[in-house]
Amino acid sequence: MPAPAPGSAPTPVNPRSRVLVASLMGTTIEFYDFYIYATAAVLVFPQLFFPSSDPTTALLSSFAVFGAAMVARPIGAVVFGHLGDRLGRKKTLVVSLLTMGIATFLIGVLPTYAQAGWLATALLVLMRLAQGFALGGEWSGAALVATENAPSGKRALYGTFPQLGAPLGFIIGNGLFLVMGALLPSAAGADPSQPSDAFVSWGWRIPFLFSAVMVAIGLWVRSRLVESAVFARTRESGGVRRLPLATVVRSHGKQLVLGTFIMLATYVLFYLMTTFSLSYGRTAKDAAVPGLGYDYTTFVLMMIFGVLFFAAFTLASGPLADRYGRRATLIWITVAIMVFGLVWVPLIELGTLGVMLWLVLGFTLMGMTFGPMGALLPELFPTSVRYTGSGISYNVSSILGAAVAPFIAVALWETGDGSPWLVGVYLSAMAVLTLIALLLVKETRHVSLDDREAAAADATRAPADSPTS
């Protein structure tokens, strides 16, 4: 780290505990908000906002809106990336969290289709787009807070803390839905795989309204951060770009493309193991498109057990990536995802024990592939465009992977006459694309964030995009 100029005040430093809590707390809230929508998209939204005589059509419509948020995420990455690379990480993260919190709270007070017709559906779509827009700016900022403040040799470990927000958000969100289901049980003789009338009427709103409490806590934590020393030095040296998007597209296009495809298998696995699996697990065995036939409570508890492995191996992946490198670690994990996609149907056919093994293996691989991304994607870009570059790669991949994954999975599930073997093949195919991108990227473990900025300063400077102080 360069010494401060003579007579200059030392750059304030964030305590390590504050860095870890702020990066973890924010992404936990953001993923909580995202997950409760995903759960409601399976449980109640098809009948509340997308009425149809065909349950599969209603479910696909609900998933389509779920995927629409992914389209808004790259837009959020550009807007918040511009703010984060020009004004700083702290202010931008506060705005992104506030945007997500307001949108989620408003979903909890929306009228249903029965009350407002298609206006209700339109408002749900709007709030969902706002959620995606906010999440587009959240992840990269949280990852930068963690990695730009990390001690030497521990960037990947620190980078796993914002990633840990995904499994924690899942557990909190689905745990709250379970509590609501227990407090509002179905009537005697009702289908146990379906939520109760009280839950459909008003109970589903509680998790969305509860997000306001979590957002207030998150805003307080983030308000105590100071800018990272890396960004502060870039700003003081006049390295801030007037148009970060133009710079990153012109000078770092290869990194944008490779980063996008590096995330692809992660996104597909992520949403197959959460959104699709919940729908597949709850569908009756004698349905037109048969599923596993578990009731909601049983299957969500099984998923939460699997997500514990997601959390544990997210943390475990950090030290591995710091020791062996991000690229080498992810290559082996991606090969394992390819194999997993080809064997998950034989696992499911073993019965409940096989289903549990399927969930545990899937979420374990999810943690191992998701954890190192918190360091790898930011390390692909210099400080002046790091927020924009890492955010665009991460969120454009959400369109290619997550936006279409639940939709494609349901279609393939239906094509396979109830067997998800084609869904597994789809996952393996996406993992092949990720493997190719990993083979083309260089290892970033030993890259100094300051060195990247110094090396790129002249190459990225142009009259149309001159730095500003």
Secondary structure, 3 states (H helix, E strand, C coil): CCCCCCCCCCCCCCCHHHHHHHHHHHHHHHHHHHHHHHHHHHHCHHHHHCCCCCHHHHHHHHHHHHHHHHHHHHHHHHHHHHHHHHCCHHHHHHHHHHHHHHHHHHHCCCCCHHHHCHHHHHHHHHHHHHHHHHHHHHHHHHHHHHHHCCCCCCHHHHHHHHHHHHHHHHHHHHHHHHHHHHHCCCCCCCCCCCCCHHHHHHHCHHHHHHHHHHHHHHHHHHHCCCCCHHHHHHHHCCCEECCHHHHHHHHCHHHHHHHHHHCHHHHHHHHHHHHHHHHHHHCCCCCCCCCCCCCHHHHHHHHHHHHHHHHHHHHHHHHHHHHHCHHHHHHHHHHHHHHHHHHHHHHHCCCHHHHHHHHHHHHHHHHHHHCCHHHHHHHCCCHHHHHHHHHHHHHHHHHHHHHCHHHHHHHHHHHCCCCCHHHHHHHHHHHHHHHHHHHHCCCCCCCCHHHHHHHHHHHHCCHHHCEEC
